[in-house]
Amino acid sequence: MTLLQDHGSTRSDSHPAPRLRLKPKAPATGYVDGAWWPRSHELVNELPDLLAVLSVRLGAIGRVIYNLNEWTKTPPKFSTGGVVIRLDGYTRQPVDTLEIIGLNRSKIYLLVVPSDADSSRAHHAMMSAATPDDASTIVELLHHNPR
């Protein structure tokens, strides 16, 4: 039996709200449903606050799919708020994306802005990814030169 440490979300000054922008809840358009700008490469440390926000739209969350090469070593499961969530890392998962799947099978695909991104570029990528009719690719979203 493996015990899981609960990474519960307790918001304080050391845990500011996630830097997240989502398209309005409507029929999906484009490659992503929004963008997230984590503060580190530690997925387990970053997820509790993100999943707390996304659970408002998805309901209970059961699985997160990520690219193995973009995050530090991550366990196959973790617990947050008393719920165990599967963390599935794949090298074939598109780079700079995260797929969050609710227990009801609803999904959100996020552009992941690199944690060390310049704030101007990050802001532009996040705002574009959350624009309702935006159909930019991941590469286009991350490599656009804001004016």
C-alpha positions in Angstrom: 0.0 0.0 0.0 1.4 3.4 -1.0 0.4 6.4 1.0 0.0 9.6 -0.9 0.8 13.0 0.6 -2.1 15.4 0.3 -1.1 18.5 -1.6 -4.2 20.4 -0.5 -4.7 23.8 -1.7 -4.4 26.4 1.0 -4.1 29.7 -0.6 -1.8 32.2 1.1 0.8 34.8 0.1 3.1 31.9 -0.7 0.5 30.3 -3.0 -1.0 33.0 -5.2 -3.9 32.3 -7.6 -2.9 30.3 -10.7 -2.0 32.4 -13.8 -4.8 31.0 -15.9 -7.0 32.3 -18.8 -9.8 30.2 -20.2 -12.0 30.6 -23.3 -15.7 31.1 -22.3 -17.6 27.8 -21.9 -18.9 27.3 -25.3 -18.4 24.9 -28.3 -14.6 24.4 -28.6 -12.6 26.3 -31.1 -8.9 26.2 -31.8 -6.2 23.9 -30.4 -6.6 24.8 -26.7 -9.3 25.9 -24.3 -7.0 28.4 -22.6 -3.5 28.9 -21.2 -1.7 28.4 -17.9 1.6 30.0 -16.8 3.0 27.9 -13.9 5.6 29.4 -11.6 8.0 26.3 -11.7 8.7 22.9 -13.3 7.3 21.1 -10.3 4.0 19.8 -11.6 2.8 18.3 -8.3 3.4 21.6 -6.5 1.7 23.6 -9.3 -1.4 21.5 -9.7 -3.5 21.9 -6.5 -4.5 25.5 -7.1 -4.9 25.0 -10.9 -7.2 22.0 -10.4 -9.2 23.8 -7.7 -10.0 26.5 -10.3 -10.7 24.0 -13.1 -12.9 21.8 -11.0 -15.5 24.6 -11.2 -15.8 24.0 -14.9 -15.0 20.2 -15.0 -16.4 18.9 -11.8 -14.2 16.4 -10.0 -10.9 15.9 -11.8 -9.5 12.4 -12.2 -6.6 12.7 -14.5 -3.9 15.0 -15.8 -1.9 14.2 -19.0 1.4 16.0 -19.4 4.7 15.9 -21.5 7.3 13.9 -19.5 10.2 16.1 -20.8 8.7 19.4 -19.5 8.4 18.6 -15.8 10.5 17.3 -13.0 10.0 13.7 -11.9 6.3 13.3 -11.1 4.6 10.4 -9.3 1.8 8.5 -11.1 -0.8 9.7 -8.6 -1.2 12.5 -6.1 -3.8 13.6 -3.7 -5.3 17.1 -3.3 -8.3 18.1 -1.3 -8.8 14.4 -0.4 -9.1 13.3 -4.0 -6.5 11.1 -5.7 -5.7 12.2 -9.3 -3.8 10.2 -11.9 -0.8 11.9 -13.4 0.1 10.4 -16.8 3.3 11.6 -18.5 4.0 10.8 -22.1 6.7 11.8 -24.5 4.1 11.9 -27.2 1.9 14.4 -25.4 2.2 17.6 -27.4 4.9 19.9 -26.0 3.6 22.9 -24.0 0.2 21.4 -23.3 -1.7 19.8 -20.4 -4.9 17.8 -20.7 -7.1 17.8 -17.7 -9.9 15.2 -17.6 -12.9 15.3 -15.3 -14.4 12.1 -13.8 -17.4 12.8 -16.1 -14.9 12.6 -19.0 -15.1 16.3 -19.8 -11.7 17.8 -20.8 -9.8 21.0 -20.9 -6.7 21.3 -23.1 -4.3 24.1 -21.9 -1.4 25.8 -23.5 1.4 25.7 -20.9 3.4 28.9 -21.1 7.0 28.0 -19.9 7.5 29.2 -16.3 10.6 31.2 -17.3 8.8 33.1 -20.1 9.1 36.8 -20.5 6.0 38.4 -18.9 5.0 40.3 -22.0 5.2 37.2 -24.2 3.4 35.1 -21.6 0.6 37.6 -21.2 0.1 37.8 -25.0 0.1 34.0 -25.4 -2.4 33.6 -22.5 -4.7 36.3 -23.8 -4.6 34.9 -27.4 -5.2 31.3 -26.2 -8.3 32.5 -24.3 -9.8 34.5 -27.1 -13.1 32.7 -28.1 -12.4 32.4 -31.9 -8.6 32.0 -31.7 -7.4 28.9 -33.6 -3.7 29.5 -33.4 -1.4 26.5 -33.0 0.7 26.0 -29.9 3.8 27.2 -31.8 2.0 30.3 -33.0 0.7 31.1 -29.5 4.2 30.8 -27.9 6.3 32.4 -30.6 4.2 35.5 -31.5 6.1 38.7 -31.1 3.9 41.2 -29.2 4.2 44.8 -30.2 
